[in-house]
Amino acid sequence: MQKYLTSVFILLVLIISSSCKELYYSDEIGSDDWVPVIQGTIMEGTSPVVTLSWASGYYDKEVQYISDASVTITDDTGNEIVLSEETKGTYVNYSYTGVQGATYTLHVLMSGGDEFTSAPVTIPVRPVIDSVYANPEEITVYLYDYSGAPVTEKRKGLYIMSDLSNSGDTTLYYRFNTYIVKEMTFVQNPGSLNARQGYTWVAYTLDDLYTIENSIPLAGKQVVPEHDMGFLEYVYEASRGNRQSTAPYTTGWVVVTKVYAIPRSVYDYYYTMKEQLNADDQIFAPVPGQIKSNITCVNNPEKQLAGVFEAASLAVSYKFFHYIDLNLYTSKDLPDFPEGITSGTTIGYPPSFWVTL
């Protein structure tokens, strides 16, 4: 069965001319090899996890995991951490947790004989999030009307920013993950004796897996100033209301900011992924397979693979924001917020995690 690399590697490039469009199929896209995907993580204070799978073909609907592999991690003091397959394709060791400053190397031996090893990666010093704040803004969104003509639309909300700093004179590298829970309220059966308050929330990720930054020197520190985390749009559309329910309006957003300090080799992996997937203003997409994984095949260095072995330390900020107008917003620091919240609606009483100012 012919397999293809994941979407990072699968590219159909459009050659655009003034008279026609033609699909270009690169010889490098197709491969008869099964391409392994190796995703490993070891974090400060957290048990290591490694997931093994095969790269999905274009029409594949399910991930095909790799079982019966030998997975170990060695550290810079000679210790060997053996991972066991907990579920299909997922290997863990709950008796060990990562240590800041320690250096680790991943080793994977698959049942077919292929052996993979990573470059050594060191868990960096934990990030310091100085602040997470907002700038009220009005942005212009470009849309198409019912006739297909381009139109513009103004939308108001908050741009969320963050500042980081740490001591030292060596460049630091970070990966960001921003989780949002947007809170909205409405009234069910408005104007009647059965009127009840409704609560609805939408959970989503604001940025991408490869949202990264490197620090710059400033006043004897390494800083990341004004990192743009994304835009939170205030929503109230009166036209969405009816006899059964008023239109929902935004009451605020819970912003969970996770910042991972990562080694340079891991940063390079995410940087090339970003370049691969964001080929803006280019006639040709980037060359397939340019992702700089820090993992190689020992017995066949030319063998294609995907994935990365990431060492990281983590800092988390929890904050609630409420948009008022273009000149004002309010915010509230939260001690924590539950993981795994999914979108939903309740009537009568808000959920236990609901935040108010």
Contacts in CASP RR format, 6 or more apart in sequence:
PFRMAT RR
TARGET T0000
AUTHOR 0000-0000-0000
METHOD contacts of the structure
MODEL  1
MQKYLTSVFILLVLIISSSCKELYYSDEIGSDDWVPVIQGTIMEGTSPVV
TLSWASGYYDKEVQYISDASVTITDDTGNEIVLSEETKGTYVNYSYTGVQ
GATYTLHVLMSGGDEFTSAPVTIPVRPVIDSVYANPEEITVYLYDYSGAP
VTEKRKGLYIMSDLSNSGDTTLYYRFNTYIVKEMTFVQNPGSLNARQGYT
WVAYTLDDLYTIENSIPLAGKQVVPEHDMGFLEYVYEASRGNRQSTAPYT
TGWVVVTKVYAIPRSVYDYYYTMKEQLNADDQIFAPVPGQIKSNITCVNN
PEKQLAGVFEAASLAVSYKFFHYIDLNLYTSKDLPDFPEGITSGTTIGYP
PSFWVTL
2 30 0 8 1.000
2 31 0 8 1.000
2 32 0 8 1.000
3 31 0 8 1.000
3 32 0 8 1.000
3 33 0 8 1.000
3 34 0 8 1.000
3 35 0 8 1.000
3 54 0 8 1.000
3 55 0 8 1.000
3 57 0 8 1.000
4 10 0 8 1.000
4 29 0 8 1.000
4 30 0 8 1.000
4 31 0 8 1.000
4 55 0 8 1.000
4 57 0 8 1.000
4 58 0 8 1.000
5 29 0 8 1.000
5 30 0 8 1.000
5 31 0 8 1.000
5 35 0 8 1.000
5 55 0 8 1.000
5 288 0 8 1.000
5 289 0 8 1.000
5 304 0 8 1.000
5 306 0 8 1.000
6 35 0 8 1.000
6 37 0 8 1.000
6 55 0 8 1.000
6 56 0 8 1.000
6 57 0 8 1.000
6 306 0 8 1.000
7 277 0 8 1.000
8 273 0 8 1.000
8 276 0 8 1.000
8 277 0 8 1.000
8 288 0 8 1.000
8 289 0 8 1.000
8 291 0 8 1.000
8 306 0 8 1.000
9 29 0 8 1.000
9 35 0 8 1.000
9 55 0 8 1.000
9 288 0 8 1.000
9 289 0 8 1.000
9 291 0 8 1.000
9 304 0 8 1.000
9 306 0 8 1.000
10 29 0 8 1.000
10 57 0 8 1.000
10 58 0 8 1.000
10 288 0 8 1.000
11 26 0 8 1.000
11 29 0 8 1.000
11 285 0 8 1.000
11 286 0 8 1.000
11 288 0 8 1.000
12 23 0 8 1.000
12 24 0 8 1.000
12 25 0 8 1.000
12 29 0 8 1.000
13 23 0 8 1.000
13 24 0 8 1.000
13 26 0 8 1.000
13 284 0 8 1.000
13 285 0 8 1.000
14 21 0 8 1.000
14 22 0 8 1.000
14 23 0 8 1.000
14 24 0 8 1.000
15 21 0 8 1.000
15 22 0 8 1.000
15 24 0 8 1.000
15 283 0 8 1.000
16 283 0 8 1.000
26 288 0 8 1.000
28 287 0 8 1.000
28 288 0 8 1.000
28 289 0 8 1.000
29 288 0 8 1.000
31 304 0 8 1.000
33 303 0 8 1.000
33 304 0 8 1.000
34 54 0 8 1.000
34 55 0 8 1.000
35 54 0 8 1.000
35 55 0 8 1.000
35 304 0 8 1.000
35 305 0 8 1.000
35 306 0 8 1.000
36 52 0 8 1.000
36 53 0 8 1.000
36 54 0 8 1.000
36 55 0 8 1.000
36 66 0 8 1.000
36 110 0 8 1.000
36 114 0 8 1.000
36 116 0 8 1.000
36 305 0 8 1.000
36 306 0 8 1.000
37 51 0 8 1.000
37 52 0 8 1.000
37 53 0 8 1.000
37 54 0 8 1.000
37 55 0 8 1.000
37 305 0 8 1.000
37 306 0 8 1.000
37 307 0 8 1.000
38 50 0 8 1.000
38 51 0 8 1.000
38 52 0 8 1.000
38 106 0 8 1.000
38 108 0 8 1.000
38 116 0 8 1.000
38 295 0 8 1.000
38 305 0 8 1.000
38 306 0 8 1.000
38 307 0 8 1.000
38 308 0 8 1.000
38 309 0 8 1.000
39 50 0 8 1.000
39 51 0 8 1.000
39 307 0 8 1.000
39 308 0 8 1.000
40 48 0 8 1.000
40 49 0 8 1.000
40 50 0 8 1.000
40 51 0 8 1.000
40 106 0 8 1.000
40 307 0 8 1.000
40 308 0 8 1.000
40 309 0 8 1.000
40 310 0 8 1.000
41 48 0 8 1.000
41 49 0 8 1.000
41 50 0 8 1.000
41 309 0 8 1.000
41 310 0 8 1.000
41 311 0 8 1.000
41 312 0 8 1.000
42 48 0 8 1.000
42 73 0 8 1.000
42 98 0 8 1.000
42 104 0 8 1.000
42 121 0 8 1.000
42 123 0 8 1.000
42 309 0 8 1.000
42 310 0 8 1.000
42 311 0 8 1.000
42 312 0 8 1.000
43 98 0 8 1.000
43 123 0 8 1.000
43 260 0 8 1.000
43 311 0 8 1.000
43 312 0 8 1.000
43 313 0 8 1.000
43 314 0 8 1.000
44 97 0 8 1.000
44 98 0 8 1.000
44 99 0 8 1.000
44 100 0 8 1.000
44 123 0 8 1.000
44 126 0 8 1.000
44 312 0 8 1.000
44 313 0 8 1.000
44 314 0 8 1.000
45 97 0 8 1.000
45 98 0 8 1.000
45 99 0 8 1.000
46 97 0 8 1.000
46 98 0 8 1.000
46 314 0 8 1.000
47 92 0 8 1.000
47 93 0 8 1.000
47 94 0 8 1.000
47 95 0 8 1.000
47 96 0 8 1.000
47 97 0 8 1.000
47 98 0 8 1.000
48 73 0 8 1.000
48 81 0 8 1.000
48 83 0 8 1.000
48 92 0 8 1.000
48 93 0 8 1.000
48 96 0 8 1.000
48 98 0 8 1.000
48 104 0 8 1.000
49 90 0 8 1.000
49 91 0 8 1.000
49 92 0 8 1.000
50 71 0 8 1.000
50 83 0 8 1.000
50 90 0 8 1.000
50 91 0 8 1.000
50 92 0 8 1.000
50 106 0 8 1.000
50 108 0 8 1.000
50 309 0 8 1.000
51 65 0 8 1.000
51 89 0 8 1.000
51 90 0 8 1.000
51 91 0 8 1.000
52 65 0 8 1.000
52 66 0 8 1.000
52 69 0 8 1.000
52 71 0 8 1.000
52 89 0 8 1.000
52 91 0 8 1.000
52 108 0 8 1.000
52 110 0 8 1.000
53 63 0 8 1.000
53 64 0 8 1.000
53 65 0 8 1.000
53 66 0 8 1.000
53 89 0 8 1.000
54 63 0 8 1.000
54 64 0 8 1.000
54 65 0 8 1.000
54 66 0 8 1.000
55 306 0 8 1.000
56 63 0 8 1.000
56 64 0 8 1.000
65 88 0 8 1.000
65 89 0 8 1.000
65 90 0 8 1.000
66 89 0 8 1.000
66 110 0 8 1.000
67 85 0 8 1.000
67 88 0 8 1.000
67 89 0 8 1.000
67 111 0 8 1.000
68 85 0 8 1.000
68 111 0 8 1.000
69 85 0 8 1.000
69 89 0 8 1.000
69 91 0 8 1.000
69 108 0 8 1.000
69 109 0 8 1.000
69 110 0 8 1.000
69 111 0 8 1.000
70 107 0 8 1.000
70 108 0 8 1.000
70 109 0 8 1.000
71 82 0 8 1.000
71 83 0 8 1.000
71 85 0 8 1.000
71 91 0 8 1.000
71 106 0 8 1.000
71 107 0 8 1.000
71 108 0 8 1.000
71 109 0 8 1.000
72 80 0 8 1.000
72 81 0 8 1.000
72 82 0 8 1.000
72 83 0 8 1.000
72 106 0 8 1.000
72 107 0 8 1.000
73 80 0 8 1.000
73 81 0 8 1.000
73 83 0 8 1.000
73 93 0 8 1.000
73 104 0 8 1.000
73 105 0 8 1.000
73 106 0 8 1.000
73 107 0 8 1.000
74 80 0 8 1.000
74 81 0 8 1.000
74 104 0 8 1.000
74 105 0 8 1.000
74 107 0 8 1.000
75 81 0 8 1.000
75 99 0 8 1.000
75 102 0 8 1.000
75 103 0 8 1.000
75 104 0 8 1.000
75 105 0 8 1.000
76 102 0 8 1.000
76 103 0 8 1.000
76 104 0 8 1.000
76 120 0 8 1.000
77 102 0 8 1.000
81 93 0 8 1.000
81 96 0 8 1.000
82 93 0 8 1.000
83 91 0 8 1.000
83 92 0 8 1.000
83 93 0 8 1.000
84 91 0 8 1.000
84 92 0 8 1.000
84 93 0 8 1.000
85 91 0 8 1.000
86 92 0 8 1.000
98 104 0 8 1.000
98 123 0 8 1.000
99 123 0 8 1.000
100 123 0 8 1.000
100 124 0 8 1.000
100 125 0 8 1.000
100 126 0 8 1.000
100 313 0 8 1.000
101 122 0 8 1.000
101 123 0 8 1.000
101 124 0 8 1.000
101 125 0 8 1.000
102 122 0 8 1.000
102 123 0 8 1.000
103 120 0 8 1.000
103 121 0 8 1.000
103 122 0 8 1.000
103 311 0 8 1.000
104 120 0 8 1.000
104 121 0 8 1.000
104 122 0 8 1.000
104 123 0 8 1.000
104 309 0 8 1.000
104 311 0 8 1.000
105 117 0 8 1.000
105 118 0 8 1.000
105 119 0 8 1.000
105 120 0 8 1.000
105 121 0 8 1.000
106 116 0 8 1.000
106 117 0 8 1.000
106 118 0 8 1.000
106 295 0 8 1.000
106 309 0 8 1.000
107 115 0 8 1.000
107 116 0 8 1.000
107 117 0 8 1.000
107 118 0 8 1.000
108 115 0 8 1.000
108 116 0 8 1.000
108 117 0 8 1.000
109 115 0 8 1.000
109 116 0 8 1.000
110 116 0 8 1.000
113 299 0 8 1.000
114 297 0 8 1.000
114 299 0 8 1.000
114 300 0 8 1.000
114 303 0 8 1.000
115 297 0 8 1.000
115 298 0 8 1.000
115 299 0 8 1.000
116 295 0 8 1.000
116 296 0 8 1.000
116 297 0 8 1.000
116 298 0 8 1.000
116 305 0 8 1.000
117 295 0 8 1.000
117 296 0 8 1.000
117 298 0 8 1.000
118 294 0 8 1.000
118 295 0 8 1.000
118 296 0 8 1.000
118 309 0 8 1.000
119 265 0 8 1.000
119 294 0 8 1.000
119 295 0 8 1.000
119 309 0 8 1.000
121 263 0 8 1.000
121 265 0 8 1.000
121 266 0 8 1.000
121 294 0 8 1.000
121 309 0 8 1.000
121 310 0 8 1.000
121 311 0 8 1.000
122 263 0 8 1.000
122 311 0 8 1.000
123 311 0 8 1.000
123 312 0 8 1.000
123 313 0 8 1.000
124 172 0 8 1.000
124 173 0 8 1.000
124 261 0 8 1.000
124 262 0 8 1.000
124 263 0 8 1.000
124 311 0 8 1.000
124 312 0 8 1.000
124 313 0 8 1.000
125 166 0 8 1.000
125 172 0 8 1.000
125 261 0 8 1.000
125 313 0 8 1.000
126 261 0 8 1.000
126 313 0 8 1.000
126 314 0 8 1.000
126 315 0 8 1.000
127 164 0 8 1.000
127 166 0 8 1.000
127 172 0 8 1.000
127 174 0 8 1.000
127 259 0 8 1.000
127 260 0 8 1.000
127 261 0 8 1.000
127 313 0 8 1.000
127 314 0 8 1.000
127 315 0 8 1.000
128 164 0 8 1.000
128 165 0 8 1.000
128 166 0 8 1.000
128 315 0 8 1.000
129 162 0 8 1.000
129 163 0 8 1.000
129 164 0 8 1.000
129 257 0 8 1.000
129 259 0 8 1.000
129 315 0 8 1.000
129 317 0 8 1.000
130 162 0 8 1.000
130 163 0 8 1.000
130 164 0 8 1.000
130 165 0 8 1.000
131 162 0 8 1.000
131 163 0 8 1.000
132 160 0 8 1.000
132 161 0 8 1.000
132 162 0 8 1.000
132 229 0 8 1.000
132 255 0 8 1.000
132 257 0 8 1.000
132 317 0 8 1.000
132 319 0 8 1.000
133 160 0 8 1.000
133 161 0 8 1.000
133 162 0 8 1.000
133 163 0 8 1.000
133 331 0 8 1.000
134 158 0 8 1.000
134 159 0 8 1.000
134 160 0 8 1.000
134 161 0 8 1.000
134 232 0 8 1.000
134 321 0 8 1.000
134 329 0 8 1.000
134 331 0 8 1.000
135 158 0 8 1.000
135 159 0 8 1.000
135 161 0 8 1.000
136 156 0 8 1.000
136 157 0 8 1.000
136 158 0 8 1.000
136 159 0 8 1.000
136 323 0 8 1.000
136 324 0 8 1.000
136 325 0 8 1.000
136 326 0 8 1.000
136 327 0 8 1.000
136 328 0 8 1.000
136 329 0 8 1.000
137 156 0 8 1.000
137 157 0 8 1.000
137 158 0 8 1.000
137 159 0 8 1.000
137 231 0 8 1.000
137 326 0 8 1.000
138 154 0 8 1.000
138 155 0 8 1.000
138 156 0 8 1.000
138 157 0 8 1.000
138 326 0 8 1.000
139 154 0 8 1.000
139 155 0 8 1.000
139 157 0 8 1.000
139 231 0 8 1.000
140 152 0 8 1.000
140 153 0 8 1.000
140 154 0 8 1.000
140 155 0 8 1.000
141 152 0 8 1.000
141 153 0 8 1.000
141 154 0 8 1.000
141 155 0 8 1.000
142 150 0 8 1.000
142 151 0 8 1.000
142 152 0 8 1.000
142 153 0 8 1.000
143 150 0 8 1.000
143 151 0 8 1.000
143 152 0 8 1.000
143 153 0 8 1.000
144 150 0 8 1.000
144 151 0 8 1.000
145 151 0 8 1.000
155 233 0 8 1.000
155 234 0 8 1.000
156 233 0 8 1.000
156 234 0 8 1.000
156 323 0 8 1.000
156 326 0 8 1.000
157 231 0 8 1.000
157 232 0 8 1.000
157 233 0 8 1.000
157 234 0 8 1.000
157 323 0 8 1.000
158 231 0 8 1.000
158 232 0 8 1.000
158 234 0 8 1.000
158 253 0 8 1.000
158 321 0 8 1.000
158 323 0 8 1.000
158 329 0 8 1.000
159 228 0 8 1.000
159 230 0 8 1.000
159 231 0 8 1.000
159 232 0 8 1.000
160 178 0 8 1.000
160 206 0 8 1.000
160 228 0 8 1.000
160 229 0 8 1.000
160 230 0 8 1.000
160 231 0 8 1.000
160 232 0 8 1.000
160 255 0 8 1.000
160 321 0 8 1.000
161 226 0 8 1.000
161 227 0 8 1.000
161 228 0 8 1.000
161 229 0 8 1.000
162 176 0 8 1.000
162 224 0 8 1.000
162 227 0 8 1.000
162 229 0 8 1.000
162 257 0 8 1.000
162 259 0 8 1.000
162 317 0 8 1.000
163 223 0 8 1.000
163 224 0 8 1.000
163 225 0 8 1.000
163 226 0 8 1.000
163 227 0 8 1.000
164 174 0 8 1.000
164 213 0 8 1.000
164 215 0 8 1.000
164 223 0 8 1.000
164 224 0 8 1.000
164 227 0 8 1.000
164 259 0 8 1.000
165 218 0 8 1.000
165 221 0 8 1.000
165 222 0 8 1.000
165 223 0 8 1.000
165 224 0 8 1.000
166 172 0 8 1.000
166 215 0 8 1.000
166 221 0 8 1.000
166 222 0 8 1.000
166 223 0 8 1.000
167 220 0 8 1.000
167 221 0 8 1.000
167 222 0 8 1.000
168 220 0 8 1.000
168 221 0 8 1.000
168 222 0 8 1.000
169 217 0 8 1.000
169 220 0 8 1.000
169 222 0 8 1.000
170 222 0 8 1.000
171 214 0 8 1.000
171 215 0 8 1.000
171 216 0 8 1.000
171 222 0 8 1.000
171 264 0 8 1.000
172 214 0 8 1.000
172 215 0 8 1.000
172 222 0 8 1.000
172 261 0 8 1.000
173 212 0 8 1.000
173 213 0 8 1.000
173 214 0 8 1.000
173 215 0 8 1.000
173 261 0 8 1.000
173 262 0 8 1.000
173 263 0 8 1.000
173 264 0 8 1.000
173 266 0 8 1.000
173 267 0 8 1.000
174 212 0 8 1.000
174 213 0 8 1.000
174 214 0 8 1.000
174 215 0 8 1.000
174 224 0 8 1.000
174 259 0 8 1.000
174 260 0 8 1.000
174 261 0 8 1.000
174 262 0 8 1.000
175 209 0 8 1.000
175 210 0 8 1.000
175 211 0 8 1.000
175 212 0 8 1.000
175 259 0 8 1.000
175 260 0 8 1.000
175 262 0 8 1.000
175 266 0 8 1.000
175 267 0 8 1.000
175 270 0 8 1.000
175 312 0 8 1.000
176 207 0 8 1.000
176 211 0 8 1.000
176 212 0 8 1.000
176 213 0 8 1.000
176 227 0 8 1.000
176 229 0 8 1.000
176 257 0 8 1.000
176 258 0 8 1.000
176 259 0 8 1.000
176 260 0 8 1.000
177 205 0 8 1.000
177 207 0 8 1.000
177 209 0 8 1.000
177 211 0 8 1.000
177 258 0 8 1.000
177 260 0 8 1.000
178 205 0 8 1.000
178 206 0 8 1.000
178 207 0 8 1.000
178 211 0 8 1.000
178 229 0 8 1.000
178 230 0 8 1.000
178 255 0 8 1.000
178 256 0 8 1.000
178 257 0 8 1.000
178 258 0 8 1.000
179 203 0 8 1.000
179 204 0 8 1.000
179 205 0 8 1.000
179 206 0 8 1.000
179 255 0 8 1.000
179 256 0 8 1.000
179 258 0 8 1.000
180 202 0 8 1.000
180 203 0 8 1.000
180 204 0 8 1.000
180 205 0 8 1.000
180 206 0 8 1.000
180 232 0 8 1.000
180 253 0 8 1.000
180 254 0 8 1.000
180 255 0 8 1.000
180 256 0 8 1.000
181 201 0 8 1.000
181 202 0 8 1.000
181 203 0 8 1.000
181 253 0 8 1.000
181 254 0 8 1.000
181 256 0 8 1.000
181 337 0 8 1.000
181 341 0 8 1.000
181 353 0 8 1.000
182 201 0 8 1.000
182 202 0 8 1.000
182 203 0 8 1.000
182 204 0 8 1.000
182 232 0 8 1.000
182 250 0 8 1.000
182 252 0 8 1.000
182 253 0 8 1.000
183 199 0 8 1.000
183 200 0 8 1.000
183 201 0 8 1.000
183 250 0 8 1.000
183 251 0 8 1.000
183 252 0 8 1.000
183 253 0 8 1.000
183 254 0 8 1.000
183 354 0 8 1.000
183 355 0 8 1.000
184 199 0 8 1.000
184 200 0 8 1.000
184 201 0 8 1.000
184 202 0 8 1.000
184 235 0 8 1.000
184 248 0 8 1.000
184 249 0 8 1.000
184 250 0 8 1.000
184 251 0 8 1.000
185 197 0 8 1.000
185 198 0 8 1.000
185 199 0 8 1.000
185 200 0 8 1.000
185 248 0 8 1.000
185 249 0 8 1.000
185 251 0 8 1.000
186 197 0 8 1.000
186 198 0 8 1.000
186 200 0 8 1.000
186 245 0 8 1.000
186 246 0 8 1.000
186 247 0 8 1.000
186 248 0 8 1.000
186 249 0 8 1.000
187 195 0 8 1.000
187 196 0 8 1.000
187 197 0 8 1.000
187 198 0 8 1.000
187 245 0 8 1.000
187 246 0 8 1.000
188 194 0 8 1.000
188 195 0 8 1.000
188 196 0 8 1.000
188 197 0 8 1.000
188 198 0 8 1.000
188 244 0 8 1.000
188 245 0 8 1.000
188 347 0 8 1.000
189 195 0 8 1.000
189 196 0 8 1.000
189 244 0 8 1.000
189 245 0 8 1.000
190 243 0 8 1.000
190 245 0 8 1.000
190 246 0 8 1.000
196 347 0 8 1.000
196 348 0 8 1.000
197 347 0 8 1.000
197 348 0 8 1.000
198 345 0 8 1.000
198 346 0 8 1.000
198 347 0 8 1.000
198 348 0 8 1.000
199 345 0 8 1.000
199 346 0 8 1.000
199 347 0 8 1.000
199 348 0 8 1.000
199 349 0 8 1.000
199 350 0 8 1.000
199 351 0 8 1.000
199 354 0 8 1.000
200 248 0 8 1.000
200 344 0 8 1.000
200 345 0 8 1.000
200 346 0 8 1.000
201 341 0 8 1.000
201 343 0 8 1.000
201 344 0 8 1.000
201 345 0 8 1.000
201 351 0 8 1.000
201 354 0 8 1.000
202 343 0 8 1.000
202 344 0 8 1.000
203 340 0 8 1.000
203 341 0 8 1.000
203 342 0 8 1.000
203 343 0 8 1.000
204 343 0 8 1.000
206 229 0 8 1.000
206 230 0 8 1.000
206 232 0 8 1.000
206 255 0 8 1.000
207 229 0 8 1.000
207 230 0 8 1.000
208 274 0 8 1.000
209 270 0 8 1.000
209 273 0 8 1.000
210 270 0 8 1.000
210 271 0 8 1.000
210 273 0 8 1.000
210 274 0 8 1.000
210 277 0 8 1.000
212 262 0 8 1.000
212 267 0 8 1.000
212 270 0 8 1.000
212 271 0 8 1.000
212 274 0 8 1.000
213 224 0 8 1.000
213 227 0 8 1.000
214 224 0 8 1.000
214 267 0 8 1.000
215 222 0 8 1.000
215 223 0 8 1.000
215 224 0 8 1.000
216 222 0 8 1.000
216 223 0 8 1.000
216 224 0 8 1.000
216 225 0 8 1.000
217 223 0 8 1.000
218 225 0 8 1.000
229 255 0 8 1.000
229 257 0 8 1.000
232 253 0 8 1.000
232 255 0 8 1.000
232 321 0 8 1.000
232 323 0 8 1.000
233 250 0 8 1.000
234 250 0 8 1.000
234 323 0 8 1.000
235 248 0 8 1.000
235 249 0 8 1.000
235 250 0 8 1.000
236 247 0 8 1.000
236 248 0 8 1.000
236 249 0 8 1.000
236 250 0 8 1.000
237 247 0 8 1.000
238 247 0 8 1.000
239 247 0 8 1.000
240 247 0 8 1.000
240 248 0 8 1.000
241 247 0 8 1.000
250 323 0 8 1.000
251 322 0 8 1.000
251 356 0 8 1.000
252 320 0 8 1.000
252 321 0 8 1.000
252 322 0 8 1.000
252 323 0 8 1.000
252 355 0 8 1.000
253 320 0 8 1.000
253 321 0 8 1.000
254 318 0 8 1.000
254 319 0 8 1.000
254 320 0 8 1.000
254 334 0 8 1.000
254 337 0 8 1.000
254 353 0 8 1.000
254 355 0 8 1.000
255 317 0 8 1.000
255 318 0 8 1.000
255 319 0 8 1.000
255 320 0 8 1.000
255 321 0 8 1.000
256 316 0 8 1.000
256 317 0 8 1.000
256 318 0 8 1.000
256 337 0 8 1.000
257 316 0 8 1.000
257 317 0 8 1.000
257 318 0 8 1.000
257 319 0 8 1.000
258 314 0 8 1.000
258 315 0 8 1.000
258 316 0 8 1.000
259 314 0 8 1.000
259 315 0 8 1.000
259 316 0 8 1.000
259 317 0 8 1.000
260 310 0 8 1.000
260 312 0 8 1.000
260 313 0 8 1.000
260 314 0 8 1.000
261 312 0 8 1.000
261 313 0 8 1.000
261 314 0 8 1.000
261 315 0 8 1.000
262 270 0 8 1.000
262 310 0 8 1.000
262 311 0 8 1.000
262 312 0 8 1.000
263 311 0 8 1.000
265 292 0 8 1.000
265 294 0 8 1.000
266 294 0 8 1.000
266 308 0 8 1.000
266 309 0 8 1.000
266 310 0 8 1.000
266 311 0 8 1.000
266 312 0 8 1.000
268 292 0 8 1.000
268 294 0 8 1.000
269 291 0 8 1.000
269 292 0 8 1.000
269 293 0 8 1.000
269 294 0 8 1.000
269 307 0 8 1.000
269 308 0 8 1.000
270 308 0 8 1.000
271 292 0 8 1.000
272 290 0 8 1.000
272 291 0 8 1.000
272 292 0 8 1.000
273 291 0 8 1.000
275 286 0 8 1.000
275 290 0 8 1.000
276 285 0 8 1.000
276 286 0 8 1.000
276 289 0 8 1.000
276 290 0 8 1.000
276 291 0 8 1.000
279 285 0 8 1.000
279 286 0 8 1.000
289 304 0 8 1.000
291 306 0 8 1.000
291 307 0 8 1.000
293 305 0 8 1.000
293 306 0 8 1.000
293 307 0 8 1.000
293 308 0 8 1.000
294 308 0 8 1.000
294 309 0 8 1.000
295 305 0 8 1.000
295 307 0 8 1.000
295 308 0 8 1.000
295 309 0 8 1.000
296 305 0 8 1.000
297 303 0 8 1.000
297 305 0 8 1.000
318 333 0 8 1.000
318 334 0 8 1.000
318 335 0 8 1.000
318 336 0 8 1.000
318 337 0 8 1.000
319 331 0 8 1.000
319 332 0 8 1.000
319 333 0 8 1.000
319 334 0 8 1.000
320 331 0 8 1.000
320 332 0 8 1.000
320 334 0 8 1.000
320 355 0 8 1.000
320 357 0 8 1.000
321 329 0 8 1.000
321 330 0 8 1.000
321 331 0 8 1.000
322 329 0 8 1.000
322 330 0 8 1.000
322 331 0 8 1.000
322 357 0 8 1.000
323 329 0 8 1.000
324 330 0 8 1.000
330 357 0 8 1.000
332 355 0 8 1.000
332 357 0 8 1.000
334 355 0 8 1.000
337 353 0 8 1.000
338 353 0 8 1.000
341 353 0 8 1.000
END
